[in-house]
Amino acid sequence: MPAEDDAAEGTRIVVKLDDLLHARRMTLTELAERVGLTLANLSILKTGKAKAIRFTTLEAICRELDCQPGDLLGYDAGADA
């Protein structure tokens, strides 16, 4: 029941990639090249439309942005309440 609601309503996981890119003065294109992802896939992650992220991808993004996973991902408890 709740899993279906999450799928229909979206996710409560917030991706803060845009903020990190801005703080590091890096473009999405530059990050895509550095981590070996397509710009399209990274854009899906940035807009919060991704359904999952591989740990290897998360590790590569954190390495290039010099951040922790918690800096990139957050949880919004009130998003679908």
PyMOL Python script that loads the backbone (N, CA, C, O; Angstrom):
from pymol import cmd

cmd.read_pdbstr("""\
ATOM      1  N   MET A   1       0.814  -1.201   0.000  1.00  0.00           N
ATOM      2  CA  MET A   1       0.000   0.000   0.000  1.00  0.00           C
ATOM      3  C   MET A   1       0.854   1.260   0.000  1.00  0.00           C
ATOM      4  O   MET A   1       0.748   2.043  -0.944  1.00  0.00           O
ATOM      5  N   PRO A   2       1.690   1.502   1.000  1.00  0.00           N
ATOM      6  CA  PRO A   2       2.515   2.707   0.958  1.00  0.00           C
ATOM      7  C   PRO A   2       3.464   2.730  -0.233  1.00  0.00           C
ATOM      8  O   PRO A   2       3.724   3.798  -0.788  1.00  0.00           O
ATOM      9  N   ALA A   3       3.991   1.560  -0.639  1.00  0.00           N
ATOM     10  CA  ALA A   3       4.903   1.537  -1.776  1.00  0.00           C
ATOM     11  C   ALA A   3       4.195   2.008  -3.040  1.00  0.00           C
ATOM     12  O   ALA A   3       4.783   2.720  -3.854  1.00  0.00           O
ATOM     13  N   GLU A   4       2.936   1.615  -3.208  1.00  0.00           N
ATOM     14  CA  GLU A   4       2.171   2.063  -4.366  1.00  0.00           C
ATOM     15  C   GLU A   4       1.940   3.563  -4.300  1.00  0.00           C
ATOM     16  O   GLU A   4       2.020   4.250  -5.318  1.00  0.00           O
ATOM     17  N   ASP A   5       1.653   4.077  -3.106  1.00  0.00           N
ATOM     18  CA  ASP A   5       1.449   5.516  -2.950  1.00  0.00           C
ATOM     19  C   ASP A   5       2.715   6.277  -3.324  1.00  0.00           C
ATOM     20  O   ASP A   5       2.643   7.315  -3.983  1.00  0.00           O
ATOM     21  N   ASP A   6       3.882   5.766  -2.905  1.00  0.00           N
ATOM     22  CA  ASP A   6       5.140   6.418  -3.237  1.00  0.00           C
ATOM     23  C   ASP A   6       5.358   6.427  -4.743  1.00  0.00           C
ATOM     24  O   ASP A   6       5.816   7.426  -5.299  1.00  0.00           O
ATOM     25  N   ALA A   7       5.035   5.323  -5.405  1.00  0.00           N
ATOM     26  CA  ALA A   7       5.229   5.251  -6.847  1.00  0.00           C
ATOM     27  C   ALA A   7       4.304   6.227  -7.567  1.00  0.00           C
ATOM     28  O   ALA A   7       4.701   6.855  -8.548  1.00  0.00           O
ATOM     29  N   ALA A   8       3.078   6.353  -7.084  1.00  0.00           N
ATOM     30  CA  ALA A   8       2.113   7.240  -7.722  1.00  0.00           C
ATOM     31  C   ALA A   8       2.407   8.705  -7.425  1.00  0.00           C
ATOM     32  O   ALA A   8       2.246   9.557  -8.298  1.00  0.00           O
ATOM     33  N   GLU A   9       2.825   9.000  -6.232  1.00  0.00           N
ATOM     34  CA  GLU A   9       3.023  10.376  -5.794  1.00  0.00           C
ATOM     35  C   GLU A   9       4.429  10.894  -6.043  1.00  0.00           C
ATOM     36  O   GLU A   9       4.648  12.106  -6.019  1.00  0.00           O
ATOM     37  N   GLY A  10       5.386  10.007  -6.280  1.00  0.00           N
ATOM     38  CA  GLY A  10       6.769  10.431  -6.419  1.00  0.00           C
ATOM     39  C   GLY A  10       7.561   9.990  -5.211  1.00  0.00           C
ATOM     40  O   GLY A  10       7.102   9.167  -4.418  1.00  0.00           O
ATOM     41  N   THR A  11       8.724  10.527  -5.077  1.00  0.00           N
ATOM     42  CA  THR A  11       9.603  10.103  -3.997  1.00  0.00           C
ATOM     43  C   THR A  11       9.847  11.235  -3.013  1.00  0.00           C
ATOM     44  O   THR A  11       9.677  12.411  -3.331  1.00  0.00           O
ATOM     45  N   ARG A  12      10.240  10.856  -1.839  1.00  0.00           N
ATOM     46  CA  ARG A  12      10.590  11.843  -0.820  1.00  0.00           C
ATOM     47  C   ARG A  12      12.084  12.092  -0.783  1.00  0.00           C
ATOM     48  O   ARG A  12      12.564  12.908   0.004  1.00  0.00           O
ATOM     49  N   ILE A  13      12.815  11.397  -1.626  1.00  0.00           N
ATOM     50  CA  ILE A  13      14.255  11.615  -1.714  1.00  0.00           C
ATOM     51  C   ILE A  13      14.490  12.857  -2.567  1.00  0.00           C
ATOM     52  O   ILE A  13      13.977  12.969  -3.680  1.00  0.00           O
ATOM     53  N   VAL A  14      15.268  13.777  -2.030  1.00  0.00           N
ATOM     54  CA  VAL A  14      15.569  15.027  -2.719  1.00  0.00           C
ATOM     55  C   VAL A  14      17.016  14.979  -3.188  1.00  0.00           C
ATOM     56  O   VAL A  14      17.917  14.684  -2.402  1.00  0.00           O
ATOM     57  N   VAL A  15      17.243  15.267  -4.465  1.00  0.00           N
ATOM     58  CA  VAL A  15      18.588  15.287  -5.029  1.00  0.00           C
ATOM     59  C   VAL A  15      19.048  16.743  -5.078  1.00  0.00           C
ATOM     60  O   VAL A  15      18.409  17.592  -5.700  1.00  0.00           O
ATOM     61  N   LYS A  16      20.163  17.009  -4.412  1.00  0.00           N
ATOM     62  CA  LYS A  16      20.673  18.380  -4.301  1.00  0.00           C
ATOM     63  C   LYS A  16      21.880  18.616  -5.209  1.00  0.00           C
ATOM     64  O   LYS A  16      22.791  19.371  -4.871  1.00  0.00           O
ATOM     65  N   LEU A  17      21.868  17.955  -6.366  1.00  0.00           N
ATOM     66  CA  LEU A  17      22.990  18.046  -7.295  1.00  0.00           C
ATOM     67  C   LEU A  17      23.168  19.460  -7.829  1.00  0.00           C
ATOM     68  O   LEU A  17      24.296  19.934  -7.964  1.00  0.00           O
ATOM     69  N   ASP A  18      22.081  20.127  -8.128  1.00  0.00           N
ATOM     70  CA  ASP A  18      22.159  21.490  -8.661  1.00  0.00           C
ATOM     71  C   ASP A  18      22.893  22.420  -7.692  1.00  0.00           C
ATOM     72  O   ASP A  18      23.745  23.207  -8.105  1.00  0.00           O
ATOM     73  N   ASP A  19      22.563  22.327  -6.417  1.00  0.00           N
ATOM     74  CA  ASP A  19      23.206  23.164  -5.404  1.00  0.00           C
ATOM     75  C   ASP A  19      24.706  22.875  -5.302  1.00  0.00           C
ATOM     76  O   ASP A  19      25.520  23.791  -5.191  1.00  0.00           O
ATOM     77  N   LEU A  20      25.055  21.587  -5.342  1.00  0.00           N
ATOM     78  CA  LEU A  20      26.470  21.213  -5.253  1.00  0.00           C
ATOM     79  C   LEU A  20      27.246  21.678  -6.482  1.00  0.00           C
ATOM     80  O   LEU A  20      28.374  22.158  -6.367  1.00  0.00           O
ATOM     81  N   LEU A  21      26.638  21.534  -7.653  1.00  0.00           N
ATOM     82  CA  LEU A  21      27.299  22.002  -8.867  1.00  0.00           C
ATOM     83  C   LEU A  21      27.533  23.505  -8.809  1.00  0.00           C
ATOM     84  O   LEU A  21      28.609  23.987  -9.163  1.00  0.00           O
ATOM     85  N   HIS A  22      26.538  24.230  -8.367  1.00  0.00           N
ATOM     86  CA  HIS A  22      26.667  25.683  -8.262  1.00  0.00           C
ATOM     87  C   HIS A  22      27.782  26.064  -7.279  1.00  0.00           C
ATOM     88  O   HIS A  22      28.600  26.941  -7.558  1.00  0.00           O
ATOM     89  N   ALA A  23      27.796  25.392  -6.135  1.00  0.00           N
ATOM     90  CA  ALA A  23      28.809  25.684  -5.116  1.00  0.00           C
ATOM     91  C   ALA A  23      30.220  25.367  -5.614  1.00  0.00           C
ATOM     92  O   ALA A  23      31.181  26.032  -5.226  1.00  0.00           O
ATOM     93  N   ARG A  24      30.346  24.345  -6.478  1.00  0.00           N
ATOM     94  CA  ARG A  24      31.663  23.941  -6.993  1.00  0.00           C
ATOM     95  C   ARG A  24      31.997  24.650  -8.313  1.00  0.00           C
ATOM     96  O   ARG A  24      33.069  24.448  -8.883  1.00  0.00           O
ATOM     97  N   ARG A  25      31.070  25.475  -8.783  1.00  0.00           N
ATOM     98  CA  ARG A  25      31.238  26.179 -10.066  1.00  0.00           C
ATOM     99  C   ARG A  25      31.578  25.202 -11.187  1.00  0.00           C
ATOM    100  O   ARG A  25      32.525  25.394 -11.949  1.00  0.00           O
ATOM    101  N   MET A  26      30.766  24.148 -11.256  1.00  0.00           N
ATOM    102  CA  MET A  26      30.956  23.102 -12.241  1.00  0.00           C
ATOM    103  C   MET A  26      29.655  22.929 -13.019  1.00  0.00           C
ATOM    104  O   MET A  26      28.567  23.044 -12.455  1.00  0.00           O
ATOM    105  N   THR A  27      29.771  22.655 -14.299  1.00  0.00           N
ATOM    106  CA  THR A  27      28.576  22.424 -15.107  1.00  0.00           C
ATOM    107  C   THR A  27      28.194  20.948 -15.058  1.00  0.00           C
ATOM    108  O   THR A  27      29.009  20.090 -14.716  1.00  0.00           O
ATOM    109  N   LEU A  28      26.951  20.673 -15.402  1.00  0.00           N
ATOM    110  CA  LEU A  28      26.485  19.299 -15.477  1.00  0.00           C
ATOM    111  C   LEU A  28      27.267  18.534 -16.544  1.00  0.00           C
ATOM    112  O   LEU A  28      27.577  17.356 -16.368  1.00  0.00           O
ATOM    113  N   THR A  29      27.578  19.199 -17.635  1.00  0.00           N
ATOM    114  CA  THR A  29      28.354  18.582 -18.717  1.00  0.00           C
ATOM    115  C   THR A  29      29.741  18.179 -18.227  1.00  0.00           C
ATOM    116  O   THR A  29      30.216  17.085 -18.529  1.00  0.00           O
ATOM    117  N   GLU A  30      30.386  19.062 -17.473  1.00  0.00           N
ATOM    118  CA  GLU A  30      31.715  18.760 -16.946  1.00  0.00           C
ATOM    119  C   GLU A  30      31.663  17.572 -15.987  1.00  0.00           C
ATOM    120  O   GLU A  30      32.520  16.690 -16.043  1.00  0.00           O
ATOM    121  N   LEU A  31      30.663  17.548 -15.112  1.00  0.00           N
ATOM    122  CA  LEU A  31      30.530  16.427 -14.181  1.00  0.00           C
ATOM    123  C   LEU A  31      30.275  15.133 -14.939  1.00  0.00           C
ATOM    124  O   LEU A  31      30.852  14.099 -14.603  1.00  0.00           O
ATOM    125  N   ALA A  32      29.425  15.172 -15.949  1.00  0.00           N
ATOM    126  CA  ALA A  32      29.123  13.980 -16.745  1.00  0.00           C
ATOM    127  C   ALA A  32      30.397  13.409 -17.353  1.00  0.00           C
ATOM    128  O   ALA A  32      30.607  12.196 -17.332  1.00  0.00           O
ATOM    129  N   GLU A  33      31.240  14.269 -17.890  1.00  0.00           N
ATOM    130  CA  GLU A  33      32.505  13.828 -18.481  1.00  0.00           C
ATOM    131  C   GLU A  33      33.427  13.223 -17.429  1.00  0.00           C
ATOM    132  O   GLU A  33      34.081  12.210 -17.677  1.00  0.00           O
ATOM    133  N   ARG A  34      33.479  13.842 -16.264  1.00  0.00           N
ATOM    134  CA  ARG A  34      34.379  13.370 -15.199  1.00  0.00           C
ATOM    135  C   ARG A  34      33.958  12.023 -14.626  1.00  0.00           C
ATOM    136  O   ARG A  34      34.812  11.212 -14.268  1.00  0.00           O
ATOM    137  N   VAL A  35      32.655  11.775 -14.535  1.00  0.00           N
ATOM    138  CA  VAL A  35      32.189  10.527 -13.920  1.00  0.00           C
ATOM    139  C   VAL A  35      31.843   9.448 -14.945  1.00  0.00           C
ATOM    140  O   VAL A  35      31.542   8.312 -14.579  1.00  0.00           O
ATOM    141  N   GLY A  36      31.888   9.808 -16.232  1.00  0.00           N
ATOM    142  CA  GLY A  36      31.635   8.819 -17.269  1.00  0.00           C
ATOM    143  C   GLY A  36      30.169   8.472 -17.467  1.00  0.00           C
ATOM    144  O   GLY A  36      29.840   7.342 -17.826  1.00  0.00           O
ATOM    145  N   LEU A  37      29.293   9.432 -17.236  1.00  0.00           N
ATOM    146  CA  LEU A  37      27.859   9.237 -17.473  1.00  0.00           C
ATOM    147  C   LEU A  37      27.415  10.103 -18.636  1.00  0.00           C
ATOM    148  O   LEU A  37      28.060  11.097 -18.971  1.00  0.00           O
ATOM    149  N   THR A  38      26.309   9.716 -19.246  1.00  0.00           N
ATOM    150  CA  THR A  38      25.763  10.578 -20.290  1.00  0.00           C
ATOM    151  C   THR A  38      25.126  11.790 -19.625  1.00  0.00           C
ATOM    152  O   THR A  38      24.679  11.726 -18.480  1.00  0.00           O
ATOM    153  N   LEU A  39      25.092  12.878 -20.352  1.00  0.00           N
ATOM    154  CA  LEU A  39      24.457  14.085 -19.857  1.00  0.00           C
ATOM    155  C   LEU A  39      22.982  13.823 -19.573  1.00  0.00           C
ATOM    156  O   LEU A  39      22.435  14.347 -18.603  1.00  0.00           O
ATOM    157  N   ALA A  40      22.340  13.020 -20.408  1.00  0.00           N
ATOM    158  CA  ALA A  40      20.920  12.701 -20.226  1.00  0.00           C
ATOM    159  C   ALA A  40      20.681  11.972 -18.905  1.00  0.00           C
ATOM    160  O   ALA A  40      19.746  12.305 -18.176  1.00  0.00           O
ATOM    161  N   ASN A  41      21.513  10.985 -18.592  1.00  0.00           N
ATOM    162  CA  ASN A  41      21.338  10.237 -17.341  1.00  0.00           C
ATOM    163  C   ASN A  41      21.604  11.103 -16.119  1.00  0.00           C
ATOM    164  O   ASN A  41      20.896  11.002 -15.117  1.00  0.00           O
ATOM    165  N   LEU A  42      22.600  11.935 -16.197  1.00  0.00           N
ATOM    166  CA  LEU A  42      22.896  12.826 -15.077  1.00  0.00           C
ATOM    167  C   LEU A  42      21.785  13.854 -14.905  1.00  0.00           C
ATOM    168  O   LEU A  42      21.468  14.238 -13.780  1.00  0.00           O
ATOM    169  N   SER A  43      21.199  14.297 -15.993  1.00  0.00           N
ATOM    170  CA  SER A  43      20.089  15.237 -15.944  1.00  0.00           C
ATOM    171  C   SER A  43      18.872  14.611 -15.278  1.00  0.00           C
ATOM    172  O   SER A  43      18.174  15.279 -14.516  1.00  0.00           O
ATOM    173  N   ILE A  44      18.609  13.338 -15.555  1.00  0.00           N
ATOM    174  CA  ILE A  44      17.503  12.624 -14.910  1.00  0.00           C
ATOM    175  C   ILE A  44      17.719  12.586 -13.402  1.00  0.00           C
ATOM    176  O   ILE A  44      16.777  12.766 -12.631  1.00  0.00           O
ATOM    177  N   LEU A  45      18.946  12.354 -12.988  1.00  0.00           N
ATOM    178  CA  LEU A  45      19.266  12.356 -11.564  1.00  0.00           C
ATOM    179  C   LEU A  45      19.075  13.750 -10.978  1.00  0.00           C
ATOM    180  O   LEU A  45      18.476  13.901  -9.913  1.00  0.00           O
ATOM    181  N   LYS A  46      19.576  14.757 -11.663  1.00  0.00           N
ATOM    182  CA  LYS A  46      19.507  16.139 -11.170  1.00  0.00           C
ATOM    183  C   LYS A  46      18.073  16.613 -10.971  1.00  0.00           C
ATOM    184  O   LYS A  46      17.775  17.326 -10.013  1.00  0.00           O
ATOM    185  N   THR A  47      17.197  16.218 -11.870  1.00  0.00           N
ATOM    186  CA  THR A  47      15.802  16.669 -11.785  1.00  0.00           C
ATOM    187  C   THR A  47      14.968  15.841 -10.818  1.00  0.00           C
ATOM    188  O   THR A  47      13.787  16.125 -10.618  1.00  0.00           O
ATOM    189  N   GLY A  48      15.571  14.817 -10.218  1.00  0.00           N
ATOM    190  CA  GLY A  48      14.847  14.002  -9.245  1.00  0.00           C
ATOM    191  C   GLY A  48      13.950  12.959  -9.873  1.00  0.00           C
ATOM    192  O   GLY A  48      13.091  12.394  -9.195  1.00  0.00           O
ATOM    193  N   LYS A  49      14.133  12.689 -11.162  1.00  0.00           N
ATOM    194  CA  LYS A  49      13.296  11.710 -11.856  1.00  0.00           C
ATOM    195  C   LYS A  49      13.889  10.306 -11.852  1.00  0.00           C
ATOM    196  O   LYS A  49      13.252   9.361 -12.320  1.00  0.00           O
ATOM    197  N   ALA A  50      15.094  10.164 -11.332  1.00  0.00           N
ATOM    198  CA  ALA A  50      15.744   8.851 -11.286  1.00  0.00           C
ATOM    199  C   ALA A  50      15.042   7.961 -10.269  1.00  0.00           C
ATOM    200  O   ALA A  50      14.627   8.425  -9.207  1.00  0.00           O
ATOM    201  N   LYS A  51      14.914   6.689 -10.599  1.00  0.00           N
ATOM    202  CA  LYS A  51      14.300   5.711  -9.705  1.00  0.00           C
ATOM    203  C   LYS A  51      15.328   5.056  -8.795  1.00  0.00           C
ATOM    204  O   LYS A  51      14.985   4.514  -7.744  1.00  0.00           O
ATOM    205  N   ALA A  52      16.601   5.110  -9.209  1.00  0.00           N
ATOM    206  CA  ALA A  52      17.671   4.464  -8.445  1.00  0.00           C
ATOM    207  C   ALA A  52      18.996   5.096  -8.836  1.00  0.00           C
ATOM    208  O   ALA A  52      19.102   5.795  -9.843  1.00  0.00           O
ATOM    209  N   ILE A  53      20.008   4.830  -8.010  1.00  0.00           N
ATOM    210  CA  ILE A  53      21.377   5.249  -8.327  1.00  0.00           C
ATOM    211  C   ILE A  53      22.314   4.145  -7.862  1.00  0.00           C
ATOM    212  O   ILE A  53      22.182   3.632  -6.751  1.00  0.00           O
ATOM    213  N   ARG A  54      23.248   3.788  -8.710  1.00  0.00           N
ATOM    214  CA  ARG A  54      24.235   2.774  -8.336  1.00  0.00           C
ATOM    215  C   ARG A  54      25.228   3.385  -7.360  1.00  0.00           C
ATOM    216  O   ARG A  54      25.539   4.575  -7.427  1.00  0.00           O
ATOM    217  N   PHE A  55      25.716   2.553  -6.458  1.00  0.00           N
ATOM    218  CA  PHE A  55      26.712   3.028  -5.505  1.00  0.00           C
ATOM    219  C   PHE A  55      27.967   3.498  -6.223  1.00  0.00           C
ATOM    220  O   PHE A  55      28.612   4.447  -5.777  1.00  0.00           O
ATOM    221  N   THR A  56      28.327   2.850  -7.329  1.00  0.00           N
ATOM    222  CA  THR A  56      29.519   3.276  -8.064  1.00  0.00           C
ATOM    223  C   THR A  56      29.319   4.675  -8.653  1.00  0.00           C
ATOM    224  O   THR A  56      30.255   5.473  -8.703  1.00  0.00           O
ATOM    225  N   THR A  57      28.092   4.965  -9.098  1.00  0.00           N
ATOM    226  CA  THR A  57      27.785   6.297  -9.619  1.00  0.00           C
ATOM    227  C   THR A  57      27.809   7.318  -8.496  1.00  0.00           C
ATOM    228  O   THR A  57      28.370   8.403  -8.648  1.00  0.00           O
ATOM    229  N   LEU A  58      27.202   6.973  -7.371  1.00  0.00           N
ATOM    230  CA  LEU A  58      27.187   7.850  -6.203  1.00  0.00           C
ATOM    231  C   LEU A  58      28.611   8.136  -5.736  1.00  0.00           C
ATOM    232  O   LEU A  58      28.953   9.272  -5.409  1.00  0.00           O
ATOM    233  N   GLU A  59      29.426   7.099  -5.711  1.00  0.00           N
ATOM    234  CA  GLU A  59      30.828   7.261  -5.307  1.00  0.00           C
ATOM    235  C   GLU A  59      31.576   8.199  -6.255  1.00  0.00           C
ATOM    236  O   GLU A  59      32.324   9.068  -5.809  1.00  0.00           O
ATOM    237  N   ALA A  60      31.375   8.023  -7.557  1.00  0.00           N
ATOM    238  CA  ALA A  60      32.063   8.864  -8.543  1.00  0.00           C
ATOM    239  C   ALA A  60      31.626  10.324  -8.431  1.00  0.00           C
ATOM    240  O   ALA A  60      32.457  11.228  -8.525  1.00  0.00           O
ATOM    241  N   ILE A  61      30.337  10.558  -8.233  1.00  0.00           N
ATOM    242  CA  ILE A  61      29.843  11.931  -8.083  1.00  0.00           C
ATOM    243  C   ILE A  61      30.415  12.560  -6.819  1.00  0.00           C
ATOM    244  O   ILE A  61      30.863  13.706  -6.838  1.00  0.00           O
ATOM    245  N   CYS A  62      30.399  11.809  -5.727  1.00  0.00           N
ATOM    246  CA  CYS A  62      30.943  12.332  -4.471  1.00  0.00           C
ATOM    247  C   CYS A  62      32.438  12.616  -4.582  1.00  0.00           C
ATOM    248  O   CYS A  62      32.932  13.598  -4.029  1.00  0.00           O
ATOM    249  N   ARG A  63      33.147  11.762  -5.291  1.00  0.00           N
ATOM    250  CA  ARG A  63      34.592  11.975  -5.499  1.00  0.00           C
ATOM    251  C   ARG A  63      34.828  13.271  -6.268  1.00  0.00           C
ATOM    252  O   ARG A  63      35.671  14.078  -5.877  1.00  0.00           O
ATOM    253  N   GLU A  64      34.105  13.474  -7.337  1.00  0.00           N
ATOM    254  CA  GLU A  64      34.322  14.651  -8.181  1.00  0.00           C
ATOM    255  C   GLU A  64      33.827  15.945  -7.537  1.00  0.00           C
ATOM    256  O   GLU A  64      34.391  17.012  -7.779  1.00  0.00           O
ATOM    257  N   LEU A  65      32.788  15.856  -6.729  1.00  0.00           N
ATOM    258  CA  LEU A  65      32.256  17.062  -6.075  1.00  0.00           C
ATOM    259  C   LEU A  65      32.807  17.241  -4.666  1.00  0.00           C
ATOM    260  O   LEU A  65      32.459  18.196  -3.973  1.00  0.00           O
ATOM    261  N   ASP A  66      33.672  16.312  -4.244  1.00  0.00           N
ATOM    262  CA  ASP A  66      34.265  16.362  -2.911  1.00  0.00           C
ATOM    263  C   ASP A  66      33.180  16.525  -1.847  1.00  0.00           C
ATOM    264  O   ASP A  66      33.191  17.473  -1.061  1.00  0.00           O
ATOM    265  N   CYS A  67      32.244  15.574  -1.845  1.00  0.00           N
ATOM    266  CA  CYS A  67      31.127  15.643  -0.904  1.00  0.00           C
ATOM    267  C   CYS A  67      30.812  14.258  -0.362  1.00  0.00           C
ATOM    268  O   CYS A  67      31.402  13.264  -0.785  1.00  0.00           O
ATOM    269  N   GLN A  68      29.892  14.205   0.564  1.00  0.00           N
ATOM    270  CA  GLN A  68      29.387  12.964   1.130  1.00  0.00           C
ATOM    271  C   GLN A  68      28.029  12.657   0.498  1.00  0.00           C
ATOM    272  O   GLN A  68      27.363  13.574   0.017  1.00  0.00           O
ATOM    273  N   PRO A  69      27.602  11.387   0.486  1.00  0.00           N
ATOM    274  CA  PRO A  69      26.289  11.054  -0.072  1.00  0.00           C
ATOM    275  C   PRO A  69      25.153  11.880   0.538  1.00  0.00           C
ATOM    276  O   PRO A  69      24.199  12.230  -0.157  1.00  0.00           O
ATOM    277  N   GLY A  70      25.251  12.187   1.815  1.00  0.00           N
ATOM    278  CA  GLY A  70      24.232  12.996   2.476  1.00  0.00           C
ATOM    279  C   GLY A  70      24.199  14.440   2.004  1.00  0.00           C
ATOM    280  O   GLY A  70      23.198  15.132   2.188  1.00  0.00           O
ATOM    281  N   ASP A  71      25.289  14.900   1.396  1.00  0.00           N
ATOM    282  CA  ASP A  71      25.305  16.239   0.812  1.00  0.00           C
ATOM    283  C   ASP A  71      24.526  16.257  -0.501  1.00  0.00           C
ATOM    284  O   ASP A  71      23.979  17.287  -0.898  1.00  0.00           O
ATOM    285  N   LEU A  72      24.483  15.114  -1.163  1.00  0.00           N
ATOM    286  CA  LEU A  72      23.843  14.985  -2.464  1.00  0.00           C
ATOM    287  C   LEU A  72      22.375  14.588  -2.358  1.00  0.00           C
ATOM    288  O   LEU A  72      21.545  15.043  -3.145  1.00  0.00           O
ATOM    289  N   LEU A  73      22.060  13.744  -1.388  1.00  0.00           N
ATOM    290  CA  LEU A  73      20.706  13.213  -1.226  1.00  0.00           C
ATOM    291  C   LEU A  73      20.123  13.614   0.109  1.00  0.00           C
ATOM    292  O   LEU A  73      20.822  13.635   1.122  1.00  0.00           O
ATOM    293  N   GLY A  74      18.853  13.929   0.109  1.00  0.00           N
ATOM    294  CA  GLY A  74      18.158  14.270   1.343  1.00  0.00           C
ATOM    295  C   GLY A  74      16.801  13.578   1.381  1.00  0.00           C
ATOM    296  O   GLY A  74      16.359  13.011   0.382  1.00  0.00           O
ATOM    297  N   TYR A  75      16.152  13.624   2.522  1.00  0.00           N
ATOM    298  CA  TYR A  75      14.838  13.025   2.703  1.00  0.00           C
ATOM    299  C   TYR A  75      13.882  14.101   3.164  1.00  0.00           C
ATOM    300  O   TYR A  75      14.119  14.758   4.178  1.00  0.00           O
ATOM    301  N   ASP A  76      12.806  14.284   2.429  1.00  0.00           N
ATOM    302  CA  ASP A  76      11.784  15.271   2.767  1.00  0.00           C
ATOM    303  C   ASP A  76      10.587  14.563   3.379  1.00  0.00           C
ATOM    304  O   ASP A  76       9.741  14.028   2.663  1.00  0.00           O
ATOM    305  N   ALA A  77      10.519  14.560   4.694  1.00  0.00           N
ATOM    306  CA  ALA A  77       9.453  13.839   5.405  1.00  0.00           C
ATOM    307  C   ALA A  77       8.068  14.388   5.112  1.00  0.00           C
ATOM    308  O   ALA A  77       7.084  13.660   5.238  1.00  0.00           O
ATOM    309  N   GLY A  78       7.967  15.635   4.729  1.00  0.00           N
ATOM    310  CA  GLY A  78       6.661  16.231   4.502  1.00  0.00           C
ATOM    311  C   GLY A  78       6.241  16.270   3.059  1.00  0.00           C
ATOM    312  O   GLY A  78       5.208  16.863   2.747  1.00  0.00           O
ATOM    313  N   ALA A  79       6.993  15.664   2.163  1.00  0.00           N
ATOM    314  CA  ALA A  79       6.721  15.785   0.721  1.00  0.00           C
ATOM    315  C   ALA A  79       5.353  15.260   0.322  1.00  0.00           C
ATOM    316  O   ALA A  79       4.633  15.940  -0.410  1.00  0.00           O
ATOM    317  N   ASP A  80       4.972  14.083   0.774  1.00  0.00           N
ATOM    318  CA  ASP A  80       3.702  13.483   0.356  1.00  0.00           C
ATOM    319  C   ASP A  80       2.771  13.232   1.530  1.00  0.00           C
ATOM    320  O   ASP A  80       1.834  12.440   1.433  1.00  0.00           O
ATOM    321  N   ALA A  81       3.030  13.899   2.619  1.00  0.00           N
ATOM    322  CA  ALA A  81       2.235  13.625   3.824  1.00  0.00           C
ATOM    323  C   ALA A  81       0.826  14.154   3.684  1.00  0.00           C
ATOM    324  O   ALA A  81       0.019  14.012   4.603  1.00  0.00           O
TER     325      ALA A  81
END
""", "prot")
cmd.dss("prot")
cmd.show_as("cartoon", "prot")
cmd.util.cbc("prot")
cmd.orient("prot")
